[in-house]
Amino acid sequence: MKTAIHGRALPPESIDWSAVKCLWVQDALDEINAPTVFFPCVVFMDDTWSCLALTTDITSARQCVACLGALYDKPVKDWTRPAPETLAEDSFFYSMRDLLPENHGREIPEQEPQWGAGWSETDHLFRDGATGAEFMHELAEMDRIFREGIVEEDLDRARVSMALRATRETAVRRWIMLHVANPRHEATP
């Protein structure tokens, strides 16, 4: 996906809304300052996108895309919320295989977020209230199951390791983002 504007917000009144595909909430992990920040974004039919506001909190970003989506009748994709429970359990295997292209020299294209590698192993644990240790255990199990599942196939071990590493990194980033965007309130006894 191509970015239309970097570093500044595109005012909603300057948008040709007939050229808009959807709205979405972009998360960004600021590794230097530690917080995760969130931006409301617009995606155009030509797959370019831009931030709508330079707000960094999840509530403001969600409110912005929800209001504009309702006002202009455009779909909203909020990847900061957990995936639906109806997500197929083996969807991550298909996503893992997408990381193992037939043409080994091919670059993996940049695309907007989708349910996939790493996410299906993260979201159900988040919804069920798993601990960090339980999450790490599940990641180890995911690695083991995938390696056992492809043992009979003739796949380059370096490519398999790369796919598992990419999936693990996506899952960890997703785990962190879900906790920041959807804080859990401790029940009082």
Contacts in CASP RR format, 6 or more apart in sequence:
PFRMAT RR
TARGET T0000
AUTHOR 0000-0000-0000
METHOD contacts of the structure
MODEL  1
MKTAIHGRALPPESIDWSAVKCLWVQDALDEINAPTVFFPCVVFMDDTWS
CLALTTDITSARQCVACLGALYDKPVKDWTRPAPETLAEDSFFYSMRDLL
PENHGREIPEQEPQWGAGWSETDHLFRDGATGAEFMHELAEMDRIFREGI
VEEDLDRARVSMALRATRETAVRRWIMLHVANPRHEATP
1 43 0 8 1.000
1 47 0 8 1.000
1 48 0 8 1.000
1 49 0 8 1.000
1 110 0 8 1.000
1 111 0 8 1.000
1 112 0 8 1.000
2 46 0 8 1.000
2 47 0 8 1.000
2 48 0 8 1.000
2 49 0 8 1.000
3 48 0 8 1.000
3 49 0 8 1.000
3 50 0 8 1.000
4 10 0 8 1.000
4 44 0 8 1.000
4 48 0 8 1.000
4 49 0 8 1.000
4 50 0 8 1.000
5 50 0 8 1.000
5 51 0 8 1.000
7 51 0 8 1.000
7 54 0 8 1.000
8 51 0 8 1.000
8 54 0 8 1.000
9 50 0 8 1.000
9 51 0 8 1.000
9 52 0 8 1.000
9 53 0 8 1.000
9 54 0 8 1.000
10 42 0 8 1.000
10 50 0 8 1.000
10 51 0 8 1.000
10 52 0 8 1.000
12 52 0 8 1.000
12 68 0 8 1.000
15 42 0 8 1.000
17 72 0 8 1.000
17 74 0 8 1.000
19 44 0 8 1.000
19 45 0 8 1.000
19 46 0 8 1.000
20 42 0 8 1.000
20 43 0 8 1.000
20 44 0 8 1.000
20 45 0 8 1.000
20 72 0 8 1.000
20 74 0 8 1.000
21 43 0 8 1.000
21 44 0 8 1.000
21 45 0 8 1.000
21 47 0 8 1.000
21 74 0 8 1.000
22 42 0 8 1.000
22 43 0 8 1.000
22 74 0 8 1.000
22 75 0 8 1.000
22 76 0 8 1.000
22 77 0 8 1.000
23 40 0 8 1.000
23 41 0 8 1.000
23 42 0 8 1.000
23 43 0 8 1.000
23 52 0 8 1.000
23 65 0 8 1.000
23 68 0 8 1.000
23 69 0 8 1.000
23 74 0 8 1.000
23 75 0 8 1.000
23 76 0 8 1.000
23 77 0 8 1.000
24 40 0 8 1.000
24 41 0 8 1.000
24 43 0 8 1.000
24 65 0 8 1.000
24 76 0 8 1.000
24 77 0 8 1.000
24 78 0 8 1.000
24 79 0 8 1.000
24 112 0 8 1.000
24 113 0 8 1.000
25 38 0 8 1.000
25 39 0 8 1.000
25 40 0 8 1.000
25 41 0 8 1.000
25 58 0 8 1.000
25 61 0 8 1.000
25 62 0 8 1.000
25 65 0 8 1.000
25 77 0 8 1.000
25 78 0 8 1.000
25 79 0 8 1.000
25 80 0 8 1.000
26 38 0 8 1.000
26 39 0 8 1.000
26 40 0 8 1.000
26 41 0 8 1.000
26 51 0 8 1.000
26 61 0 8 1.000
27 36 0 8 1.000
27 37 0 8 1.000
27 38 0 8 1.000
27 79 0 8 1.000
27 80 0 8 1.000
27 177 0 8 1.000
27 180 0 8 1.000
27 181 0 8 1.000
28 36 0 8 1.000
28 37 0 8 1.000
28 38 0 8 1.000
28 39 0 8 1.000
29 36 0 8 1.000
29 173 0 8 1.000
29 176 0 8 1.000
29 177 0 8 1.000
30 36 0 8 1.000
30 37 0 8 1.000
35 56 0 8 1.000
35 180 0 8 1.000
36 176 0 8 1.000
36 177 0 8 1.000
36 180 0 8 1.000
36 181 0 8 1.000
37 56 0 8 1.000
37 57 0 8 1.000
38 55 0 8 1.000
38 56 0 8 1.000
38 57 0 8 1.000
38 58 0 8 1.000
38 60 0 8 1.000
38 61 0 8 1.000
38 62 0 8 1.000
38 80 0 8 1.000
38 181 0 8 1.000
39 51 0 8 1.000
39 52 0 8 1.000
39 53 0 8 1.000
39 54 0 8 1.000
39 55 0 8 1.000
39 56 0 8 1.000
39 61 0 8 1.000
40 51 0 8 1.000
40 52 0 8 1.000
40 53 0 8 1.000
40 55 0 8 1.000
40 60 0 8 1.000
40 61 0 8 1.000
40 62 0 8 1.000
40 64 0 8 1.000
40 65 0 8 1.000
40 68 0 8 1.000
41 49 0 8 1.000
41 50 0 8 1.000
41 51 0 8 1.000
41 52 0 8 1.000
41 65 0 8 1.000
42 49 0 8 1.000
42 50 0 8 1.000
42 52 0 8 1.000
42 68 0 8 1.000
43 49 0 8 1.000
43 112 0 8 1.000
49 112 0 8 1.000
52 64 0 8 1.000
52 65 0 8 1.000
52 68 0 8 1.000
53 60 0 8 1.000
53 61 0 8 1.000
53 64 0 8 1.000
55 61 0 8 1.000
55 64 0 8 1.000
58 80 0 8 1.000
58 180 0 8 1.000
58 181 0 8 1.000
61 80 0 8 1.000
62 78 0 8 1.000
62 80 0 8 1.000
65 76 0 8 1.000
65 78 0 8 1.000
66 76 0 8 1.000
68 74 0 8 1.000
69 75 0 8 1.000
69 76 0 8 1.000
77 112 0 8 1.000
77 113 0 8 1.000
79 113 0 8 1.000
80 177 0 8 1.000
80 178 0 8 1.000
80 181 0 8 1.000
80 182 0 8 1.000
81 181 0 8 1.000
81 182 0 8 1.000
82 123 0 8 1.000
82 124 0 8 1.000
82 126 0 8 1.000
82 127 0 8 1.000
82 178 0 8 1.000
82 182 0 8 1.000
83 115 0 8 1.000
83 119 0 8 1.000
83 120 0 8 1.000
83 123 0 8 1.000
83 124 0 8 1.000
85 124 0 8 1.000
85 127 0 8 1.000
87 115 0 8 1.000
87 120 0 8 1.000
87 123 0 8 1.000
87 124 0 8 1.000
88 120 0 8 1.000
89 120 0 8 1.000
91 115 0 8 1.000
91 116 0 8 1.000
91 120 0 8 1.000
92 116 0 8 1.000
92 117 0 8 1.000
92 118 0 8 1.000
92 119 0 8 1.000
92 120 0 8 1.000
92 121 0 8 1.000
92 142 0 8 1.000
92 167 0 8 1.000
93 146 0 8 1.000
94 116 0 8 1.000
95 116 0 8 1.000
95 117 0 8 1.000
95 118 0 8 1.000
95 120 0 8 1.000
95 167 0 8 1.000
96 117 0 8 1.000
96 146 0 8 1.000
96 163 0 8 1.000
96 164 0 8 1.000
96 167 0 8 1.000
98 108 0 8 1.000
98 117 0 8 1.000
99 108 0 8 1.000
99 117 0 8 1.000
99 159 0 8 1.000
99 162 0 8 1.000
99 163 0 8 1.000
99 166 0 8 1.000
99 167 0 8 1.000
100 155 0 8 1.000
100 159 0 8 1.000
100 160 0 8 1.000
100 163 0 8 1.000
101 108 0 8 1.000
104 156 0 8 1.000
104 159 0 8 1.000
116 170 0 8 1.000
117 163 0 8 1.000
117 166 0 8 1.000
117 167 0 8 1.000
117 170 0 8 1.000
117 171 0 8 1.000
118 142 0 8 1.000
118 167 0 8 1.000
118 168 0 8 1.000
118 170 0 8 1.000
118 171 0 8 1.000
118 174 0 8 1.000
119 170 0 8 1.000
119 171 0 8 1.000
119 174 0 8 1.000
121 138 0 8 1.000
121 139 0 8 1.000
121 142 0 8 1.000
121 167 0 8 1.000
121 171 0 8 1.000
122 135 0 8 1.000
122 171 0 8 1.000
122 174 0 8 1.000
122 175 0 8 1.000
122 178 0 8 1.000
123 174 0 8 1.000
123 178 0 8 1.000
125 134 0 8 1.000
125 135 0 8 1.000
125 138 0 8 1.000
125 175 0 8 1.000
126 175 0 8 1.000
126 178 0 8 1.000
126 179 0 8 1.000
126 182 0 8 1.000
129 184 0 8 1.000
130 138 0 8 1.000
132 175 0 8 1.000
135 175 0 8 1.000
139 168 0 8 1.000
139 171 0 8 1.000
139 172 0 8 1.000
142 167 0 8 1.000
142 168 0 8 1.000
142 171 0 8 1.000
143 164 0 8 1.000
143 168 0 8 1.000
146 160 0 8 1.000
146 164 0 8 1.000
147 160 0 8 1.000
147 164 0 8 1.000
150 160 0 8 1.000
END
